Amino acid sequence: MSNRSSRHQMAVMIWIAVFPTLTVLQLLLGDLLRDAPMVLRTLVLATIAVPIVVYGLMPLLSRLRTRLITARS
């Protein structure tokens, strides 16, 4: 597999992890953070989202990706 293909796959995996995480956090915390300044809202959401994505979702997606690649071979 080429380096370019791997980077594209990684970008898709990150998007698959980040988009739903931020959407759910917005749904859960949107009302609570509505009146906070934008920078504070972003800080709070990023502080919660990054560990969820890095330690929770990305390892799962990496294992799934490995299984899919192995199954194709």
C-alpha positions in Angstrom: 0.0 0.0 0.0 1.4 3.4 -0.9 2.2 6.1 1.5 -0.3 8.4 -0.2 -3.1 5.8 0.2 -2.2 5.3 3.9 -2.4 9.1 4.5 -5.8 9.3 2.8 -7.1 6.3 4.9 -5.8 8.0 8.1 -7.5 11.2 7.2 -10.8 9.4 6.6 -10.4 7.5 9.9 -9.8 10.7 11.8 -12.8 12.4 10.2 -15.0 9.3 11.0 -13.9 9.6 14.7 -13.9 13.4 15.1 -17.1 14.4 13.4 -19.5 12.2 15.4 -17.6 12.9 18.6 -18.0 16.7 18.1 -21.6 16.3 17.1 -22.5 14.3 20.2 -20.6 16.7 22.4 -22.4 19.7 20.8 -25.8 18.0 21.4 -24.9 17.2 25.1 -23.1 20.4 26.0 -24.5 23.0 23.5 -27.0 24.5 25.9 -24.5 24.6 28.7 -21.9 26.3 26.6 -24.2 28.5 24.6 -23.3 31.8 26.4 -19.6 31.0 26.7 -17.1 32.8 24.5 -16.3 30.9 21.3 -12.7 30.2 22.4 -13.8 28.8 25.7 -16.4 26.6 23.9 -13.8 25.3 21.6 -11.3 24.7 24.4 -13.9 22.7 26.4 -15.0 20.6 23.4 -11.4 19.9 22.2 -10.4 19.0 25.8 -13.1 16.4 25.9 -13.0 15.2 22.3 -9.3 14.7 21.8 -8.9 11.9 24.5 -12.1 10.2 23.3 -10.8 10.2 19.7 -7.1 9.4 20.5 -7.6 6.8 23.2 -11.0 5.4 22.4 -12.1 5.7 18.8 -8.8 5.6 16.8 -7.6 2.3 18.3 -10.9 0.7 17.4 -10.9 2.2 13.9 -7.2 1.1 13.4 -8.1 -2.5 14.4 -11.1 -2.4 12.1 -8.9 -1.1 9.2 -6.4 -3.9 9.9 -9.1 -6.5 9.8 -10.5 -5.1 6.5 -7.1 -5.0 4.9 -6.3 -8.6 6.1 -9.6 -9.9 4.8 -9.0 -8.4 1.4 -5.6 -10.2 1.1 
